[in-house]
Amino acid sequence: MGFKIENMLTIKKVWFDESRIFVELSDRRVIGTPVNRYANLRKGTPAQWQKFEIWGKGTWLHWEELDEDLSLEGLLTYKQEPAKA
């Protein structure tokens, strides 16, 4: 038994401050996370951050210019990788 897309959370709005990305979800929650968690976004400028597209019926963010894709699932379940020795 699978989920119907209309029952899933989706991305409705995206915005940035000087160091974080914020996402408003279809259930009206807002999540925020530091941009520096994502290597390709970290390399970009605030102007480049604004050049995103919402893909996958609201489940992915895509930055063509920065070669970055973030899934909603990944934003909700982010786990930092251990530092390399």
NORTA-V59820 format. One record per pair of residues at least 24 apart in sequence whose ideal C-beta (glycine too) atoms are under 10 Angstrom apart, sorted by the first residue. I is the first residue (numbers start at 1). J is the second residue. D is the distance in whole Angstrom. If there is no record, write none. Layout:
BEGIN
[[I	J	D] [I	J	D]]
END
This chain:
BEGIN
[[5	56	9] [5	57	6] [5	58	9] [5	59	8] [6	57	9] [8	57	8] [8	58	8] [8	59	7] [8	72	9] [8	73	10] [9	58	8] [9	59	8] [9	72	6] [9	73	9] [9	76	8] [10	54	8] [10	56	9] [10	57	7] [10	58	3] [10	59	6] [10	72	7] [11	52	10] [11	54	5] [11	55	9] [11	56	9] [11	57	10] [11	58	5] [11	59	7] [11	60	8] [11	61	7] [11	70	9] [11	71	10] [11	72	6] [11	75	9] [12	54	9] [12	58	7] [13	54	9] [14	49	9] [14	50	9] [14	52	6] [14	53	10] [14	54	7] [14	61	6] [14	70	10] [15	49	10] [15	50	9] [16	41	9] [16	46	6] [16	49	5] [16	50	7] [16	52	10] [17	46	9] [18	46	7] [19	46	10] [21	49	7] [21	52	9] [21	61	8] [21	70	8] [21	75	8] [23	54	10] [23	61	8] [23	70	9] [23	72	7] [23	75	6] [23	76	9] [25	58	9] [25	72	8] [25	75	9] [25	76	9] [26	58	7] [26	72	10] [29	76	10] [31	72	9] [31	75	6] [31	76	7] [31	78	10] [32	75	10] [33	70	9] [33	74	10] [33	75	6] [33	76	10] [33	78	6] [34	78	10] [37	70	10] [37	75	10] [37	78	7] [37	80	7] [38	63	9] [38	66	9] [38	68	6] [38	69	10] [38	70	7] [38	74	9] [38	75	10] [38	78	9] [39	66	10] [39	68	8] [40	65	10] [40	66	5] [40	67	6] [40	68	4] [40	69	9] [40	70	10] [41	66	6] [41	68	6] [41	70	8] [42	66	9] [42	68	10] [43	67	10] [43	68	9] [44	68	8]]
END
